[in-house]
Amino acid sequence: MRILQVGKFYHPHRGGIETVLKSLCDGLRQAGHEVHCLVANTGRTTVQDDVDGVSVTRVCSFGTVRSVSVAPAFVAAFRELARDADVIHLHQQNPLADLAMLLSRPKAPVVVTCHSAIVRQRVLVRLWQPVVISVRQRAAQVVVSSPPLARILATESGLCQPPTVIPFGIDLPAIRPASGTAVPCADRPVPLLLSVGRFVSYKGFEHLVAALTQVPGVRLLLVGDGPLRTTLQRQAEQLGVAARVEFAGTVSDERLAELYRHCDVFVLPSVTPAEAFGMVQLEAMAYGKPVVSTDLPTGVPWVNRHGETGLVVAPRDPRALAEAITTLLASAELRSRMGTAGRQRVEQEFTAERMVCRYLEVYEQAGKRTC
């Protein structure tokens, strides 16, 4: 089967969608299918390359406007690649892909994965929502990553049938706990909290930094970068916790693996439904780490089950974050039990192999489904 994947960016670009897309493309290729991925480039040239056996076309871009790449050649590239595809898989939210789909009207069946609800830029959302709905109406199948997100999409009109739920998956062998040298994150052995993500508003990192004032004697390691980095650093200084907060920046996959292995608790403090799933909490669970996450109306608390694989607290509440962290740090037995349950949940429900198999079933049925 010739499968065209259409996303925003591709590996080595970092992000939750990119992690899912890379895992899916690798799995499809390993299953014997021909995979081509169409994305925007971060520079002003179009690049054709091979990434682990997946053919990737990165269309020249002149920057971004409201997080959307300005890539005029994207539609033409989509039209050319779509001609030879047996199935086309669009990853929303991605206005470039939506536009290319509607302008090209490809003959191959289209599957759409909605990665998140649109909660920012509400004026633009109202203008673009008819386009999003039109793309979903033309799709043979719409897929979401969790039952909560399926309920959100079900409230929108125009879908031929309820969305199919296919949870995101990760490659367990690549992150299976292994021996290694502990990461020297502090001069003395103190509990280590880890959080990973872009420093943007919906991630809620400011609430985690604030929570640190109520959890003495621990270190917080923030992995990632983004426009709010300086603001967060200034906040840590003002609150008197700067000596216990390390901004690690963007790290290699190998370094991140070590950080997952050696942290005591992983924290995902996101505050809006823009955090639809939380791939990083899935990765932490796979390493057998307990997770503190927030009670969002998305897949975040569905992945991290309160009282089983971690603790779920109200968003935008530093005190609640601090209490959950304190509870976990006070009991090695509780951390071990929840970490083991998290690892088991990943093995049973969130593997890349399972995700790929489910998508192949959807692809095979896609051409048979009509409104």
Summary of the structure (lengths in Angstrom):
residues: 371
radius of gyration: 20.8
end to end distance: 23.9
largest distance: 62.6
contacts: 1261
relative contact order: 0.12
helix: 42%
strand: 20%
